[in-house]
Amino acid sequence: MAGALKSTSDGSTLVLTLSNPEFKNALGPEIYAQGVEALNAAENNPEIRSVVITGEGANFCAGGNLRRLQGNRELPADVQAQSINGLHSWIDSIRTFPKPVIAAVEGAAAGAGFSLALACDFVVAAENAVFVMAYSSVALSPDGGGSWALSRALPRALATELLMCGERIGTPRLHALGLVNRSVLAGDALNEALKLADTLNARAPNALASIKELINDAQANTLSQQMDAERAHFVRNLHHPNGGEGIAAFFEKRPPAYD
């Protein structure tokens, strides 16, 4: 049975659930397309202020379906290339999506499942969750931006260890390394992710969109370029209606009501 991406809502949060439990929520082209479509719709929906990505059942995502990959070896190489293009389109849409995206991880996040979690702005993980860049264990190399994310977040030696050795790494170590934002009891990842989403939903969407864009661009910018970008965002947000509301609420000692 092909996997699916279930879409539900929790207040102002869109919850996208990887649903392929027979194969531990393994990914495939149908899920990639549904993911891009869901984010495109959410971007234009002012009622949605954040997104949580989680997995159905005991696991977040086992990555690619090895049986499908084995079958693709008998097909022209372009078949697999197009499949990876679909994954990369979804990863790129998460990175450029102007609203916060939170991964809620239980159980295993393996291969492209690990890459998917890394593409999100926040990772909330059960304390017994297991992450693994499993590619080298089956003579493959990374996809889904996993090598990009790890090489920017970690020292080269550690990124190389995770990618080449393909060893399992638990939430406590990733939390200590700064790749997991919040470590929670087993079974609590989704609830904690929704609480985090509620906190973010109460903040000005335009300000959060600016922060995400600034963070995404910072690595490629010089300091001068980054400060120019900060100036442009700051001025635009100051003159946004939400800027007036935020400052007024501060002086009036009340919660702000952002558009």
C-alpha positions in Angstrom: 0.0 0.0 0.0 1.3 3.4 -1.0 2.0 5.9 1.8 0.1 9.0 2.4 0.5 12.4 4.2 -2.5 13.0 6.4 -3.5 16.6 7.0 -5.4 17.8 10.1 -5.5 21.0 12.1 -5.1 21.8 15.7 -6.1 25.4 16.2 -3.8 27.5 14.1 -1.4 24.6 13.5 -1.5 22.3 10.5 -0.5 18.8 11.5 1.0 16.7 8.7 1.2 13.0 9.6 3.4 10.6 7.6 1.2 7.5 7.2 2.8 4.4 5.9 2.9 2.3 9.2 3.5 -1.0 7.4 6.9 0.3 6.4 7.5 2.6 9.4 6.3 5.6 7.5 8.8 5.2 4.7 8.7 8.0 2.1 7.8 7.9 -1.5 6.8 10.2 -4.4 3.2 10.4 -3.4 4.1 11.7 0.0 6.6 14.3 -1.5 3.9 15.7 -3.8 1.3 15.8 -1.0 3.8 17.6 1.2 4.5 20.3 -1.3 0.8 20.8 -2.0 0.0 21.0 1.7 2.6 23.7 2.3 1.6 25.7 -0.7 -2.0 25.8 0.5 -0.9 26.6 4.1 1.3 29.5 3.0 -1.7 31.2 1.5 -4.0 30.4 4.5 -3.8 33.2 7.1 -5.5 30.9 9.6 -2.5 28.6 9.6 0.5 30.0 11.5 2.7 26.9 12.0 3.1 23.3 10.8 4.0 20.1 12.7 5.3 17.1 10.9 5.0 13.7 12.7 4.7 10.0 12.0 1.8 7.6 12.5 2.3 5.0 15.1 5.6 4.2 16.9 8.0 5.8 14.4 8.7 9.1 12.7 10.0 7.9 9.4 12.3 5.0 8.2 13.4 7.0 5.1 13.2 5.5 1.7 11.4 2.2 1.1 14.3 -0.2 0.2 12.0 -2.6 -1.7 11.0 0.3 -4.0 14.6 1.4 -4.3 15.6 -2.2 -5.2 13.0 -2.2 -7.9 14.1 1.1 -9.2 17.6 -0.5 -9.9 15.9 -2.3 -12.8 14.5 0.9 -14.3 16.2 3.8 -16.1 18.3 5.9 -13.7 16.0 8.9 -14.4 13.2 7.2 -12.5 15.1 7.5 -9.2 16.4 10.9 -10.1 12.9 12.1 -10.5 11.9 10.6 -7.2 14.7 12.4 -5.4 13.7 15.6 -7.2 10.3 15.2 -5.6 11.9 14.7 -2.1 14.1 17.7 -2.7 11.2 19.9 -3.7 9.5 19.1 -0.4 12.6 19.7 1.6 13.1 23.0 -0.2 9.5 24.0 0.4 9.9 23.3 4.1 13.1 25.5 4.3 11.5 28.4 2.4 8.0 28.1 4.0 7.5 31.5 5.7 6.0 29.9 8.8 7.6 27.8 11.6 7.8 24.0 10.9 8.3 21.6 13.8 9.3 17.9 13.6 7.7 15.8 16.3 9.8 12.6 16.4 9.0 9.3 18.1 10.9 6.0 17.5 13.1 6.0 14.4 14.1 8.8 12.1 16.3 7.1 9.5 17.9 8.1 6.3 15.6 10.6 4.5 13.5 10.6 7.7 16.5 12.1 9.5 17.0 14.6 6.7 13.3 15.5 6.9 13.6 16.3 10.6 16.7 18.4 10.0 14.9 20.5 7.3 12.4 21.6 10.0 12.9 24.8 12.0 12.5 22.9 15.3 12.9 19.3 16.4 11.0 17.9 19.4 12.0 14.3 20.0 11.1 11.6 22.5 14.1 10.9 24.8 14.2 7.3 23.4 14.0 8.3 19.7 16.8 7.1 17.5 18.3 9.0 14.5 20.5 7.4 11.9 22.0 8.4 8.6 21.6 4.9 7.3 22.7 5.4 3.7 26.2 4.1 3.9 24.9 0.9 5.6 23.4 -0.1 2.2 26.1 1.4 0.0 24.2 4.6 -0.7 24.9 8.3 -0.1 22.7 11.0 1.4 19.7 12.8 -0.1 17.1 15.2 1.3 19.8 17.8 2.2 21.1 15.7 5.1 24.7 16.3 4.2 24.0 20.1 3.9 22.3 20.4 7.2 24.8 18.3 9.2 27.8 20.0 7.7 26.5 23.4 8.7 25.3 22.4 12.2 28.3 20.2 13.3 32.1 20.1 13.1 33.3 18.4 10.0 34.6 15.4 11.9 31.3 14.7 13.6 29.2 15.3 10.4 31.5 12.8 8.6 31.1 10.3 11.4 27.4 10.4 11.3 27.2 10.2 7.5 30.0 7.6 6.9 29.6 5.3 9.8 25.8 5.3 9.8 25.6 4.6 13.5 22.5 5.2 15.5 22.5 8.3 17.6 19.9 9.0 20.4 18.0 12.1 21.3 20.2 13.0 24.4 23.3 13.3 22.3 21.6 15.3 19.5 20.0 17.5 22.1 23.4 18.2 23.6 24.7 19.0 20.1 21.9 21.5 19.5 20.1 19.5 16.7 17.1 18.7 19.0 15.3 21.6 20.6 13.3 19.7 23.2 13.7 16.2 24.6 10.5 14.8 26.0 9.2 11.6 27.5 8.3 8.8 25.0 4.8 9.4 23.6 4.9 13.2 24.3 6.6 14.5 21.2 3.5 15.5 19.3 1.9 17.2 22.4 5.1 19.1 23.1 5.4 20.1 19.5 1.8 21.5 19.6 2.6 23.5 22.7 5.6 24.9 21.0 3.5 25.7 18.0 1.0 27.5 20.2 3.8 29.7 21.6 4.9 30.6 18.1 1.3 31.1 16.8 1.0 33.9 19.4 3.8 35.9 17.8 3.6 38.1 14.7 3.7 36.0 11.6 5.5 38.6 9.6 8.3 38.9 12.2 8.7 35.1 12.3 8.9 35.0 8.5 11.6 37.6 8.5 13.6 35.7 11.1 13.4 32.5 9.1 14.5 34.2 5.9 17.4 35.9 7.7 18.5 32.6 9.3 18.3 30.9 5.9 20.4 33.6 4.2 22.9 34.2 6.9 25.4 31.4 6.0 25.8 32.8 2.4 25.9 36.5 3.3 28.8 38.6 4.4 28.2 40.5 7.7 27.6 43.6 5.7 25.0 41.9 3.5 23.3 40.4 6.5 23.1 43.7 8.3 21.6 45.3 5.1 19.0 42.5 5.1 18.3 43.0 8.8 17.8 46.7 8.3 15.3 46.1 5.5 13.3 43.5 7.5 13.4 45.7 10.6 12.0 48.7 8.9 9.4 46.7 7.0 8.2 45.1 10.3 8.2 48.3 12.2 5.8 49.8 9.7 3.7 46.7 9.6 0.4 46.9 11.6 1.7 44.2 13.8 4.7 46.4 14.8 2.3 49.0 16.1 0.2 46.4 17.9 3.3 44.8 19.5 4.7 48.1 20.8 1.3 49.2 22.0 0.6 46.0 23.8 4.0 46.2 25.6 3.2 49.7 26.9 -0.4 48.7 27.8 0.8 45.5 29.5 -1.6 43.3 27.6 -1.2 40.3 25.3 -0.9 41.5 21.7 -3.4 40.5 19.0 -1.5 40.0 15.8 -3.0 39.7 12.3 
